[in-house]
C-alpha cells in the first residue's frame, strides 16, 4: 500500500512537471540582440526588466533580450545567419550596417501595410531614413537618433573673449574660433585643441564625423542616395576637396588642432577640446556623469559660406528582422508594439530623446525641453546615410582618403582620386 | 582491402603497437578536424566565390589570386608584414641572446630576473596590448610623460601613420624577448664548459670566446628562434587589432588583419582564403630557406 502511495505521488509529480514544461515549451520565444555596454544610449531601454511584459502577456510569448559586444556584433549576426543556428528574431543595429546585410539578402521586408502607416505618421527625416525606395522598409528607426551637432565649451568661449551662447556659423568663423580657444604649453605643444578630430579607428567612424563638412560644401557620398544600386561616388569634386582642406589647414596652417586627441567626445568631456562635432545624444547622456560642471551648447555645424544651407547626419539605430528568423509574424508585431506612438512618447520623455512621430514633438515636456528644442531646429537639415548597397565600400574608401590627407600620406587630389576609384568599384560590385 | 587491414591489426597486436596509436588517436582526430580539414577547406574556398549567407559557392579559378596583385591594401599589408618581420625578428633575437648570456651566469636573484623577463611572454597579448595602448596615449600615456620630463617632444605613437607600425613592433619585441631568453639559456647550457676552458688557456678573450664558441654552437637554437619568430611575425594579429586596428590609413595593417577584414567584415570568404594560401606559401618558403642556410652553418667541435 505504502509503495503504491509513493509511486502514485511520483507519477502525479511527474505529470504536473510535464504539464508545466510542455506548457512552457509551447510558449513562443523571440530573441532580440542589442549592443551591450555604453556604445549607444538608445539601447538603455533594453536594460528595463519589464520592457516587453505587457506584450508577452497579451501574446502568450516571451521576448528574450540578449546583449552583444558591439565590436563583434556584426560578425556574430553574420555567423548566426550563415550557420542558420540560433538566428535572432530581432536585430537592433546601426543603420549604416543595413546595406551590408541587404547586399547579402539577409533582411526581411516590413509588411507593406505597416510600412505605409509608419511613413505617414513620422517626421519627414525619419521617413527619409525609413524608406528604401517606393515605400519599402527593411527596418524601423529607433527614437533618439544620432543627430550630429557642434557642441562647444561655453567657459572656453568666454575665456577667449567670444560670446559663449553663439556657435561659429561659417567655416571662416570656425577656424577663427579654433585658433582663439586652442591652448598650448610653454614648449608650444597643444594641450587643448580648438576642435577635436576623429581620425583613428575604422574608416566608417572617420567618415561619420566628416560628413557635415562634405555635405555643407555641396558634395555627397554617392550621386543617388536613395537608390540601392547604381550611381557613382560624389565626393571627388570642389566640395570634397574643400572639406578635406578645411581640417588639413586647421592642423598644419592654423595649428589649432592636433591628431593627438583622437576621441572627440571624450576630449570634449575632459576639457581637452573646445569644440567637437559628433553625436549630440552621446554628449547629452555622458555629460551629467563625466563632466557635471561642463557648460555646453549645441548647434548646427558651420556652413562653408554665409547663406548656404547647413547639413548634418541623422544616423538612427534600427530594428530589423533577418529573413531566416523563425517567428516573423510575432516578431513584426513586437517591433510594431515597441515602436507605437505612445511607447515613442513614453521613452522619449523618460530618456530625454528625440521622438519619431510628428505628433509627439508637440507634447510636453518635449516641446519645451531646451535640448529637444535645439535638436528640433536641427533635424530638418539632417541627412540619413545613402541606401546604396555598396555603402560599406564607399565609406571605407573615403575614410582612408581622409586619414591619408590628414596624416600627410597623400595630397588631397591623390587621395580623392584613389577613393573615388575604390568607391565606384564597390558600387559596381554591390550592383551585381 | 579488408583482409589487409585485418592482417595489419593482427601484426600490430603481436608487436604491441596498437596502444600507442590509440593514445595518440584523440590528438590526431582533433588535429584532423580542427586543423587539417579547415586548411583544406580554405584552399578549396580560395578558388571559389563564397557567399555563405546565400549558401552559394561559384567556381572562379585563379580570379581571387589575380585580384590580390591589384589590391593596394593587400600589397600594403604584405609590405607592412615584411617590415614587421624584418625589424621584430632580428632585434628580439639579438636582445634575447645578449640578455641570455648575462642571465646564464649565476648571481643573486638571477632566477627572479629570468622570471621578470619571461613574464611578458606569458601575459595575455590582448590584455598587455590594452595596457600599452594607454602607455602610448599622447595626452596621458607614461611614455610621453617621460619624454616631457626629459624635455623631449612628446610623440603621437599610435595616432601617427608614421609611428603606428613601429609602436606595434616595440610592443611585440617586449612581448617575445622573454621567450627568446629562455630558449637561448637552454641552448647555452648545452655548450660544454671544456671549450671555454680550453679557449681561455689559449688566451682567447670574452668576445673571441663568444664569437668563436658560443655563437657557432648556438646555431641550432638560433635557427629555431629565427624560424619560430618569423612564423609568429607573419601571423601577427592580436596586437595590431587592439593597438591600431590596422590604421591610421592602413599604415599598420598586416596580412592576417586584412584576412580578418575581408572574411568577417566584408564577407568575402573566397578572397580571404586566397590571402591565407598566399601567406602560407610565403611562410613555408621563408622557413625552408632559413633552415637550409642554418644547416650549412651548423658547427660541431
Interface residues (C-beta under 8 A of the other chain):
Chain A: X74 X75 X78 X81 X82 X100 X104 X105 X106 X187 X189 X199 X200 X201 X202 X203 X259 X260 X261 X262 X272 X392 X400 X403 X404 X407 X409 X418
Chain B: X51 X52 X53 X54 X72 X138 X139 X151 X153 X154 X156 X158 X159 X160 X161 X162 X244 X245 X247 X248 X249 X250 X251 X264 X265 X266 X267
